[in-house]
Amino acid sequence: MKLRDLKELTVEELYDKRKEMYRELLNLRHQVALRKLDNPSRIRFVRRGIARVLTLIRNMEM
């Protein structure tokens, strides 16, 4: 998700997005363990997305 799109969300929606992305990351790590992941760079993309969401949450709470 683009930063521009994330900035339009409320703090509650960002928390939901963070939870959703953590679930996706867990699923991707599970697929790596089973050697079923076709695109391992997706893990990095999701981790960076989580960092973006956490940064926005922190900025909005300040």
C-alpha positions, 0 to 999 in steps of 0.5 A: 500500500502506498504511503499516500493511501496510508495517510488517509486512514484513521489511527484505528484503521492503521491498527487494523492494517498493522494487524492484517500485515502481521498476519500476512507476514506470519503466513509468508514465514510459514510458507518459507518453512514449508518451501512453498513461497514463490516470491521471497522478496514479498517478506521484505515488502510486508516488513517495510509496510509494517514499518510505514504503518507503525511510523504513521501511527506514532506520528499521529499520536504525537 
